[in-house]
Amino acid sequence: MSDKISTVKFLCSQRRYCNDVYKADNGRYYVRSVVHNKYPDIISWHSGSPHSEGVEPDCPIKDGWTMRVIEENGQELFAETVYTHEYWDKGIAKKAHPFSWEEASI
């Protein structure tokens, strides 16, 4: 397996901030966010830091990293590979799966 893959599990929705929070087995947090509702096919991935109201996005994930999201049983749910977008800068990926609040409305 490539060393440019981070495997994470869904932790919680922070819908009021338009993001979902994920956690890796090593304890690191990651934040998957809406970039802009005008561009529904792209999202952003950042490392995250806990604070009093949840988990805040920090640094964008570097180009070429794949964020692999798994279910509790270890089965892969989806994967998104990060790149630099010409308008939105770093940490961008093509959206491969709905956000948690989008699934609830289907």
OpenMM code with the backbone's topology and positions (N, CA, C; nanometers):
from openmm import Vec3, app, unit

residues = "MET SER ASP LYS ILE SER THR VAL LYS PHE LEU CYS SER GLN ARG ARG TYR CYS ASN ASP VAL TYR LYS ALA ASP ASN GLY ARG TYR TYR VAL ARG SER VAL VAL HIS ASN LYS TYR PRO ASP ILE ILE SER TRP HIS SER GLY SER PRO HIS SER GLU GLY VAL GLU PRO ASP CYS PRO ILE LYS ASP GLY TRP THR MET ARG VAL ILE GLU GLU ASN GLY GLN GLU LEU PHE ALA GLU THR VAL TYR THR HIS GLU TYR TRP ASP LYS GLY ILE ALA LYS LYS ALA HIS PRO PHE SER TRP GLU GLU ALA SER ILE".split()
positions = [
    Vec3(0.0847, -0.1191, 0.0000),
    Vec3(0.0000, 0.0000, 0.0000),
    Vec3(0.0889, 0.1250, 0.0000),
    Vec3(0.0493, 0.2240, -0.0737),
    Vec3(0.1267, 0.3469, -0.0848),
    Vec3(0.1344, 0.4196, 0.0490),
    Vec3(0.2471, 0.4888, 0.0692),
    Vec3(0.2603, 0.5690, 0.1912),
    Vec3(0.1895, 0.7033, 0.1766),
    Vec3(0.1250, 0.7248, 0.0622),
    Vec3(0.0496, 0.8484, 0.0411),
    Vec3(-0.1005, 0.8235, 0.0537),
    Vec3(-0.1362, 0.7327, 0.1429),
    Vec3(-0.2767, 0.7040, 0.1690),
    Vec3(-0.3013, 0.7194, 0.3184),
    Vec3(-0.4017, 0.7980, 0.3524),
    Vec3(-0.4457, 0.8086, 0.4910),
    Vec3(-0.5813, 0.7410, 0.5010),
    Vec3(-0.5920, 0.6422, 0.5904),
    Vec3(-0.7166, 0.5707, 0.6099),
    Vec3(-0.7863, 0.6280, 0.7320),
    Vec3(-0.9112, 0.6692, 0.7131),
    Vec3(-0.9856, 0.7384, 0.8185),
    Vec3(-1.1275, 0.6829, 0.8290),
    Vec3(-1.1899, 0.7084, 0.9450),
    Vec3(-1.3297, 0.6716, 0.9691),
    Vec3(-1.4082, 0.7981, 1.0022),
    Vec3(-1.5348, 0.7998, 0.9601),
    Vec3(-1.6226, 0.9120, 0.9894),
    Vec3(-1.6379, 0.9261, 1.1407),
    Vec3(-1.6255, 1.0485, 1.1896),
    Vec3(-1.6419, 1.0757, 1.3323),
    Vec3(-1.7721, 1.1521, 1.3590),
    Vec3(-1.7905, 1.2639, 1.2876),
    Vec3(-1.9116, 1.3428, 1.3101),
    Vec3(-1.9326, 1.4445, 1.1985),
    Vec3(-2.0534, 1.4953, 1.1931),
    Vec3(-2.0876, 1.6020, 1.1000),
    Vec3(-2.0776, 1.7356, 1.1727),
    Vec3(-2.0217, 1.8335, 1.1055),
    Vec3(-2.0241, 1.9717, 1.1532),
    Vec3(-2.0953, 2.0532, 1.0457),
    Vec3(-2.2198, 2.0213, 1.0260),
    Vec3(-2.2966, 2.0802, 0.9166),
    Vec3(-2.2971, 2.2322, 0.9211),
    Vec3(-2.3011, 2.2887, 1.0414),
    Vec3(-2.3049, 2.4356, 1.0510),
    Vec3(-2.1797, 2.4989, 0.9922),
    Vec3(-2.0702, 2.4206, 0.9819),
    Vec3(-1.9464, 2.4685, 0.9199),
    Vec3(-1.9265, 2.4081, 0.7810),
    Vec3(-2.0263, 2.3340, 0.7322),
    Vec3(-2.0222, 2.2682, 0.6009),
    Vec3(-1.9070, 2.1690, 0.5890),
    Vec3(-1.8854, 2.0896, 0.6964),
    Vec3(-1.7827, 1.9874, 0.6867),
    Vec3(-1.8158, 1.8630, 0.7685),
    Vec3(-1.7464, 1.7564, 0.7342),
    Vec3(-1.7516, 1.6303, 0.8074),
    Vec3(-1.6138, 1.6060, 0.8675),
    Vec3(-1.6109, 1.5445, 0.9841),
    Vec3(-1.4845, 1.5187, 1.0545),
    Vec3(-1.4568, 1.3679, 1.0521),
    Vec3(-1.3313, 1.3344, 1.0285),
    Vec3(-1.2855, 1.1959, 1.0233),
    Vec3(-1.1681, 1.1801, 1.1188),
    Vec3(-1.1438, 1.0566, 1.1614),
    Vec3(-1.0330, 1.0309, 1.2523),
    Vec3(-0.9565, 0.9073, 1.2055),
    Vec3(-0.8252, 0.9158, 1.2089),
    Vec3(-0.7382, 0.8039, 1.1736),
    Vec3(-0.7087, 0.7228, 1.2988),
    Vec3(-0.6645, 0.5991, 1.2799),
    Vec3(-0.6316, 0.5135, 1.3939),
    Vec3(-0.5200, 0.5715, 1.4813),
    Vec3(-0.4348, 0.6570, 1.4224),
    Vec3(-0.3262, 0.7181, 1.5002),
    Vec3(-0.3731, 0.8375, 1.5822),
    Vec3(-0.5046, 0.8675, 1.5766),
    Vec3(-0.5608, 0.9765, 1.6565),
    Vec3(-0.5694, 1.1096, 1.5849),
    Vec3(-0.5150, 1.1198, 1.4651),
    Vec3(-0.5205, 1.2463, 1.3916),
    Vec3(-0.6608, 1.2705, 1.3362),
    Vec3(-0.6987, 1.3973, 1.3351),
    Vec3(-0.8277, 1.4387, 1.2814),
    Vec3(-0.8091, 1.4964, 1.1413),
    Vec3(-0.9119, 1.4753, 1.0577),
    Vec3(-0.9141, 1.5302, 0.9231),
    Vec3(-1.0527, 1.5885, 0.8982),
    Vec3(-1.0561, 1.6986, 0.8225),
    Vec3(-1.1807, 1.7681, 0.7948),
    Vec3(-1.2028, 1.7713, 0.6436),
    Vec3(-1.3186, 1.7232, 0.6017),
    Vec3(-1.3604, 1.7235, 0.4609),
    Vec3(-1.4675, 1.8307, 0.4483),
    Vec3(-1.4433, 1.9302, 0.3616),
    Vec3(-1.5297, 2.0489, 0.3582),
    Vec3(-1.5837, 2.0804, 0.2196),
    Vec3(-1.6976, 2.1488, 0.2209),
    Vec3(-1.7519, 2.2084, 0.0994),
    Vec3(-1.6595, 2.3237, 0.0612),
    Vec3(-1.6221, 2.3318, -0.0646),
    Vec3(-1.5378, 2.4429, -0.1098),
    Vec3(-1.6262, 2.5648, -0.1367),
    Vec3(-1.7302, 2.5437, -0.2150),
    Vec3(-1.8248, 2.6501, -0.2469),
    Vec3(-1.9457, 2.5817, -0.3083),
    Vec3(-2.0659, 2.6212, -0.2662),
    Vec3(-2.1847, 2.5524, -0.3187),
    Vec3(-2.2056, 2.5747, -0.4676),
    Vec3(-2.1334, 2.6678, -0.5259),
    Vec3(-2.1367, 2.6893, -0.6707),
    Vec3(-2.0592, 2.5784, -0.7439),
    Vec3(-1.9727, 2.5075, -0.6705),
    Vec3(-1.8905, 2.4009, -0.7277),
    Vec3(-1.9132, 2.2718, -0.6486),
    Vec3(-2.0258, 2.2043, -0.6696),
    Vec3(-2.0608, 2.0879, -0.5879),
    Vec3(-1.9748, 1.9637, -0.6119),
    Vec3(-1.8946, 1.9634, -0.7183),
    Vec3(-1.8152, 1.8447, -0.7508),
    Vec3(-1.6754, 1.8446, -0.6912),
    Vec3(-1.6380, 1.9518, -0.6205),
    Vec3(-1.5067, 1.9536, -0.5570),
    Vec3(-1.5215, 1.9793, -0.4070),
    Vec3(-1.4298, 1.9198, -0.3322),
    Vec3(-1.4293, 1.9350, -0.1861),
    Vec3(-1.2851, 1.9640, -0.1433),
    Vec3(-1.2652, 1.9925, -0.0156),
    Vec3(-1.1289, 2.0109, 0.0347),
    Vec3(-1.1051, 1.9198, 0.1545),
    Vec3(-0.9797, 1.8776, 0.1702),
    Vec3(-0.9357, 1.7982, 0.2845),
    Vec3(-0.8277, 1.8759, 0.3592),
    Vec3(-0.8417, 1.8835, 0.4916),
    Vec3(-0.7433, 1.9494, 0.5777),
    Vec3(-0.7171, 1.8611, 0.6992),
    Vec3(-0.5986, 1.8780, 0.7577),
    Vec3(-0.5785, 1.8202, 0.8903),
    Vec3(-0.6689, 1.8989, 0.9846),
    Vec3(-0.6953, 1.8453, 1.1025),
    Vec3(-0.7864, 1.9133, 1.1933),
    Vec3(-0.7342, 1.9179, 1.3355),
    Vec3(-0.7768, 2.0197, 1.4073),
    Vec3(-0.7415, 2.0349, 1.5487),
    Vec3(-0.8685, 2.0517, 1.6301),
    Vec3(-0.8815, 1.9732, 1.7385),
    Vec3(-0.9995, 1.9878, 1.8245),
    Vec3(-1.0000, 2.1238, 1.8941),
    Vec3(-1.1185, 2.1784, 1.9102),
    Vec3(-1.1368, 2.3016, 1.9878),
    Vec3(-1.2712, 2.2921, 2.0573),
    Vec3(-1.3115, 2.3946, 2.1253),
    Vec3(-1.4311, 2.3884, 2.2099),
    Vec3(-1.5608, 2.3598, 2.1343),
    Vec3(-1.5655, 2.3895, 2.0052),
    Vec3(-1.6888, 2.3689, 1.9283),
    Vec3(-1.6762, 2.2596, 1.8240),
    Vec3(-1.5772, 2.1736, 1.8345),
    Vec3(-1.5621, 2.0657, 1.7364),
    Vec3(-1.4180, 2.0494, 1.6925),
    Vec3(-1.3998, 2.0331, 1.5622),
    Vec3(-1.2668, 2.0175, 1.5040),
    Vec3(-1.2515, 2.1221, 1.3946),
    Vec3(-1.1434, 2.1980, 1.4019),
    Vec3(-1.1200, 2.3076, 1.3083),
    Vec3(-1.0199, 2.2653, 1.2013),
    Vec3(-1.0466, 2.2980, 1.0725),
    Vec3(-0.9495, 2.2679, 0.9676),
    Vec3(-0.8202, 2.3457, 0.9881),
    Vec3(-0.7083, 2.2762, 0.9665),
    Vec3(-0.5757, 2.3396, 0.9770),
    Vec3(-0.5143, 2.3499, 0.8377),
    Vec3(-0.4139, 2.2699, 0.8156),
    Vec3(-0.3379, 2.2725, 0.6910),
    Vec3(-0.4020, 2.1848, 0.5836),
    Vec3(-0.3989, 2.2306, 0.4578),
    Vec3(-0.4521, 2.1469, 0.3505),
    Vec3(-0.3661, 2.0219, 0.3336),
    Vec3(-0.4294, 1.9121, 0.2959),
    Vec3(-0.3567, 1.7882, 0.2680),
    Vec3(-0.2768, 1.8084, 0.1394),
    Vec3(-0.1574, 1.7535, 0.1353),
    Vec3(-0.0667, 1.7731, 0.0219),
    Vec3(-0.1131, 1.6994, -0.1032),
    Vec3(-0.0738, 1.7548, -0.2179),
    Vec3(-0.1036, 1.6936, -0.3477),
    Vec3(-0.0595, 1.5485, -0.3518),
    Vec3(-0.1428, 1.4661, -0.4151),
    Vec3(-0.1081, 1.3263, -0.4351),
    Vec3(-0.1525, 1.2331, -0.3240),
    Vec3(-0.1911, 1.2871, -0.2096),
    Vec3(-0.2399, 1.2031, -0.0996),
    Vec3(-0.3815, 1.1571, -0.1296),
    Vec3(-0.4083, 1.0322, -0.0971),
    Vec3(-0.5428, 0.9780, -0.1102),
    Vec3(-0.6014, 0.9601, 0.0283),
    Vec3(-0.7193, 1.0162, 0.0472),
    Vec3(-0.7925, 1.0005, 0.1722),
    Vec3(-0.8896, 0.8847, 0.1515),
    Vec3(-0.8626, 0.7751, 0.2208),
    Vec3(-0.9414, 0.6522, 0.2076),
    Vec3(-1.0348, 0.6427, 0.3276),
    Vec3(-1.1641, 0.6497, 0.3034),
    Vec3(-1.2631, 0.6462, 0.4106),
    Vec3(-1.3185, 0.5043, 0.4208),
    Vec3(-1.3109, 0.4502, 0.5428),
    Vec3(-1.3592, 0.3140, 0.5654),
    Vec3(-1.4750, 0.3141, 0.6653),
    Vec3(-1.5530, 0.2077, 0.6605),
    Vec3(-1.6606, 0.1879, 0.7564),
    Vec3(-1.6029, 0.1210, 0.8809),
    Vec3(-1.6821, 0.1070, 0.9845),
    Vec3(-1.6369, 0.0442, 1.1096),
    Vec3(-1.5808, -0.0961, 1.0882),
    Vec3(-1.6357, -0.1703, 0.9902),
    Vec3(-1.5904, -0.3065, 0.9639),
    Vec3(-1.4651, -0.3121, 0.8769),
    Vec3(-1.4112, -0.1957, 0.8386),
    Vec3(-1.2891, -0.1900, 0.7595),
    Vec3(-1.3107, -0.1859, 0.6096),
    Vec3(-1.4341, -0.1971, 0.5648),
    Vec3(-1.4635, -0.1931, 0.4218),
    Vec3(-1.4524, -0.0499, 0.3709),
    Vec3(-1.3877, -0.0331, 0.2553),
    Vec3(-1.3733, 0.1006, 0.1988),
    Vec3(-1.5081, 0.1538, 0.1528),
    Vec3(-1.5370, 0.2768, 0.1924),
    Vec3(-1.6599, 0.3450, 0.1532),
    Vec3(-1.6347, 0.4296, 0.0280),
    Vec3(-1.5257, 0.5074, 0.0312),
    Vec3(-1.4834, 0.5863, -0.0846),
    Vec3(-1.3414, 0.6356, -0.0630),
    Vec3(-1.2807, 0.6867, -0.1703),
    Vec3(-1.1462, 0.7438, -0.1632),
    Vec3(-1.1421, 0.8676, -0.2525),
    Vec3(-1.0677, 0.9688, -0.2078),
    Vec3(-1.0523, 1.0925, -0.2850),
    Vec3(-0.9048, 1.1312, -0.2837),
    Vec3(-0.8511, 1.1627, -0.4017),
    Vec3(-0.7101, 1.2007, -0.4126),
    Vec3(-0.6998, 1.3520, -0.4258),
    Vec3(-0.6111, 1.4086, -0.3463),
    Vec3(-0.5959, 1.5539, -0.3337),
    Vec3(-0.5026, 1.6090, -0.4420),
    Vec3(-0.5370, 1.7292, -0.4900),
    Vec3(-0.4545, 1.7999, -0.5889),
    Vec3(-0.4666, 1.9503, -0.5658),
    Vec3(-0.3862, 2.0278, -0.6392),
    Vec3(-0.3961, 2.1731, -0.6339),
    Vec3(-0.4869, 2.2183, -0.7473),
    Vec3(-0.5899, 2.2930, -0.7145),
    Vec3(-0.6876, 2.3416, -0.8116),
    Vec3(-0.6470, 2.4809, -0.8579),
    Vec3(-0.6712, 2.5114, -0.9845),
    Vec3(-0.6267, 2.6400, -1.0385),
    Vec3(-0.6914, 2.7608, -0.9701),
    Vec3(-0.8128, 2.7452, -0.9142),
    Vec3(-0.8791, 2.8571, -0.8478),
    Vec3(-0.8794, 2.8449, -0.6964),
    Vec3(-0.8863, 2.7205, -0.6453),
    Vec3(-0.9071, 2.7019, -0.5025),
    Vec3(-0.7817, 2.6639, -0.4264),
    Vec3(-0.6678, 2.6554, -0.4922),
    Vec3(-0.5395, 2.6286, -0.4266),
    Vec3(-0.5262, 2.4826, -0.3848),
    Vec3(-0.4649, 2.4567, -0.2695),
    Vec3(-0.4274, 2.3216, -0.2281),
    Vec3(-0.5376, 2.2488, -0.1511),
    Vec3(-0.5209, 2.1161, -0.1407),
    Vec3(-0.6115, 2.0363, -0.0590),
    Vec3(-0.7438, 2.0015, -0.1241),
    Vec3(-0.7532, 2.0169, -0.2544),
    Vec3(-0.8788, 1.9962, -0.3272),
    Vec3(-0.8862, 1.8523, -0.3801),
    Vec3(-1.0069, 1.7984, -0.3856),
    Vec3(-1.0284, 1.6660, -0.4440),
    Vec3(-1.1621, 1.6645, -0.5164),
    Vec3(-1.1731, 1.5747, -0.6143),
    Vec3(-1.3017, 1.5543, -0.6809),
    Vec3(-1.3917, 1.4790, -0.5839),
    Vec3(-1.5113, 1.5280, -0.5651),
    Vec3(-1.6054, 1.4692, -0.4696),
    Vec3(-1.6497, 1.3307, -0.5171),
    Vec3(-1.6241, 1.2294, -0.4341),
    Vec3(-1.6578, 1.0915, -0.4687),
    Vec3(-1.7759, 1.0374, -0.3889),
    Vec3(-1.8214, 1.1128, -0.2891),
    Vec3(-1.9259, 1.0618, -0.1997),
    Vec3(-1.9980, 1.1811, -0.1374),
    Vec3(-2.1277, 1.1686, -0.1096),
    Vec3(-2.2006, 1.2797, -0.0467),
    Vec3(-2.1506, 1.3079, 0.0957),
    Vec3(-2.1745, 1.4282, 0.1431),
    Vec3(-2.1500, 1.4611, 0.2832),
    Vec3(-2.2568, 1.3938, 0.3685),
    Vec3(-2.2341, 1.3838, 0.4965),
    Vec3(-2.3265, 1.3122, 0.5857),
    Vec3(-2.4681, 1.3709, 0.5816),
    Vec3(-2.4802, 1.5013, 0.5751),
    Vec3(-2.6130, 1.5637, 0.5733),
    Vec3(-2.6799, 1.5477, 0.4374),
    Vec3(-2.6026, 1.5280, 0.3313),
    Vec3(-2.6614, 1.5053, 0.2001),
    Vec3(-2.7233, 1.3658, 0.1926),
    Vec3(-2.6587, 1.2686, 0.2539),
    Vec3(-2.7122, 1.1333, 0.2551),
    Vec3(-2.8466, 1.1283, 0.3277),
    Vec3(-2.8574, 1.2032, 0.4339),
    Vec3(-2.9800, 1.2034, 0.5141),
    Vec3(-3.0986, 1.2579, 0.4358),
    Vec3(-3.0736, 1.3423, 0.3379),
    Vec3(-3.1833, 1.4030, 0.2628),
    Vec3(-3.2225, 1.3238, 0.1390),
    Vec3(-3.1533, 1.2145, 0.1111),
    Vec3(-3.1830, 1.1338, -0.0086),
    Vec3(-3.3047, 1.0480, 0.0154),
] * unit.nanometer
topology = app.Topology()
chain = topology.addChain("A")
for resn in residues:
    res = topology.addResidue(resn, chain)
    for name in ("N", "CA", "C"):
        topology.addAtom(name, app.Element.getBySymbol(name[0]), res)
